[in-house]
């Protein structure tokens, strides 16, 4: 047996991590259940970077890993067709990455995510027909993103929602920057 294959089960995680960085790609699935998150994270990165059939066969097995670092790396690299299965991930950074990559038709299911930065990413990418449902979000950053993209007929309603001067000035700035609202 080759020395690197013998070291796949070394008692020290650092040794296994180095093996995961260098071992031939076809041996990586044997290490997918390693007890150490860094080893599993490296495996997700390498398998994802290979892509194609190999990644489609193995990365879905790591979608529910117990550590969010691993799930985050999976979300960054997995074929987008698998992302809807990860939309309800318990970690906000994983969901943020999903919101960045998922097909636009799935974004309405993420409009009410509990974390504002996930909702902000949704507001940046969602079909504009859904933006009116997001214009009264409690968070300024989401309303700001909505204001950048929303149909002008809804902008008047947005002004009445929040009297915070910073919000009002931000909205005025957005309105001034929008090409579709400029007078010729």
N, C-alpha and C positions, 0 to 999 in steps of 0.2 A: 504494500500500500504506500502511496506517496506521502511524504511528511506532512504536507498541508492538509490532506484528508485525515490523517491521524490526529491532527491538532483541532479538528472541528469540535471535538468533545473535551477539549482541555478544561481543567477546573477553573482557570482564570479567564474571566470574561474578556480582558484586554487581548489575550492571545486569540480567542475566538473572533473578536471584533476585527483583528488584523487578518485573520483567515478569511472572514466574510468580505473584506476589501479586495482580496487577491485571488481567491479560489475561482476555478473555472465556473462559469455561470450555471452550467447544468447541475452543479452540486448545491447551489444555494437553497433550493426547496427543502433539502434535508436539514437546514438550519433555521427554518422559518419559525419554529416553536422554541427557540432558544430562550432561556430564562431572563436574559439581559435585554433591556430595551434598546440599547445602542447597537447590539448585534442585529436585532430584528429590524431596526431603523435602516441600517446599512443594507440589509437584504432587500428591503422595500425600495430603496433608492436604486440599487443596482438592477433589480428585476424591472423596475419601472423604466429605467433608462434604456434597457434593451428593447422594450416595446414589443409590438407585434403579438404573434400567437403565444409566445412564451409568457409575456406579461399578462395577457388576457387569461391564460390558464392559471397563473399563480397569484397575482395581486388580489383578485377577489377573495382569496382565502385569508387575506390579511386585513380586510375591511373592518372587521370587528375586534381587532387586536385590543388588548386590555390597556395599552398605553396610547395616549393621544398623539405623541410624537410620531409613532409608527403610522397611526391612522391619517395624520396630516400628510406625511410623505406619500402614503397611498393615494390620498385625495388629489395630490398634485400631479400624480403620474398615471393613475388608472384611466382606462378608456372611459370617456364621458358617459357612455351608455350605462355604466354601473353607478354613477353618482346619485341618481334618485334614491337608491337603496341606502345612501349615507346621509340624506338630508336631515334626519332627526338625530344625528350624532350628538352626544352629550357635551362635547367640547366646542366652544364658540370659534376657535381658530380653525378647526376642521370644517365647521359649517361655513365660515367665511371663504375658505378655499373652494368649497363646493359652490357657493354663490358666484364665485369668479369664473368657474369653469362649466357649470351645468348648462344644459340647453335652455334657451330663453323660455320655452313653453312650461318649464317646471318652476320658474321663479315665483309665480303667484302663490305657490304653496309656502314660500319662505318670506312673504311680505310682513308677517306678524312675528318674526323671530324675536326672541327675548332680548337679544343683544343688538344695540343700535348700529354697530359697525357692519353687522351682517345685513341689516335692513338698508343701510346706506349703499352697500354694494348692489343689493337688489334694485334700489331706486336708480342706480346708474345704468342697469342693464335691462330692466323689465320692459315689456311692451308698453308704449306710452298710454294705451287705453286703460291701464291699471293705475296710472299715476294719481288720478283724482282720489283714489282710495287711500293713498299714502300722504296726501297733502296736509293732513291734520295730525301727523305723527307728533308725539310728545317731544321728540328730539329735533333740535335746530338743524343738525347736519343732514338729516333725512329730508326735512322740508327744503333745505337749500338745494339738495340734489334734485328734488322734484321740481323746484322752481326753474332749474336750468333746462328742463326737458318738457315740462307740461304744456298743454295747449293753452295759448294766451287767454282764452275765455274763462279759465279757472283761476287766473292769477289774482283777480280782485278778491275772491274768496279767501285767498291765502293771506292777504294783508290784514284782514280782520281777525285772524286767529291769534296772533302773538304780538303784544305791544312792546316787547323787549326792543329797545333802540338798536342793539347790536343786530338782532334779527332783521329789523326793518331796513337798516343800512345794507346788510348783506343781500337782502332781497332786491333792493334798489340797484345794487351793483350788478346782480345777476340780470335784471331787466335791461340795464344799460349795455350789457355785453351780448345779449341775444340778438343775432342778426335778423331773425324773423320779426322782431319788434321795433327795429330801427326805422326811422322815417327817412325817406330818400330826399 
